Amino acid sequence: FAPKWFSGHAVLVTAGPTYEPLDPVRVLTNLSSGKMGYALAQAFAQAGAAVTLVSGPVSLPTPLGVTRVDVTTAEQMRAAVLERVSGHRIFASVAAVADYRPARVSPQKIKKGAERLTLELVRNPDILAEVAALPEPPWCIGFAAESENLDEYAERKRREKGLQLVVGNLVQEAMGRDENTVVLYDENGRIPLPTADKAQVAWGIVRHVARRLGLIDTA
Ligand code: C5P
């Protein structure tokens, strides 16, 4: 039994890493299994939302009832999100988007030979910041995976990007694992959630959002 708090609401979720190509066989990426984003997409769908999941390359099955759009690069993810975001009540940016991409993509495989190779990188767009700055933005949820100073970095991210909620975790406690320990940061402060598998953590996030949006009235 799942309470249908979000029926009639559309939710857009990004998940997984992005791949930034260097040549036809090599990419720069972030280590991200996509598990947290997929669990969140599934929980919102079970709570009655119409969920679209824009996914980087992962090896996970599409959650039941979720519409999945596959992308590879950050620029493709940005285009897929901006094309679809209007009309969505919530945008949950769980993807580990690569902050930089190679300035040039070699059309042919780069051959070894030189003792040193220097890569030039250029900044990728910040998809979440861009969505939060739209004239009529959805309710924006960001994720902060940090290796230290979680409270400070997560709260700063929330304020700087103009987000309603940041879900923070320490990478040491989350990456590739089935369990996660997260802290929610919103305008009212910090709320630690109990350590649990990612499906249960996703439910904790969905319940928190439902309360904040006034979709349930339990305290
Ligand atoms: O600033 P930082 O990358 O740590 O912020 C993480 C949050 O921003 C995540 O929610 C992530 O999905 C989002 N993000 C994004 N586009 C980027 C980088 C991060 O949407 N280029």
Residues whose N, C-alpha, C, O or C-beta is under 5 A from the ligand:
A	BS01	C5P	S93 V94 A95 A96 V97 A98 D99 N124 P125 D126 I127 L128 I141 G142 F143 A144
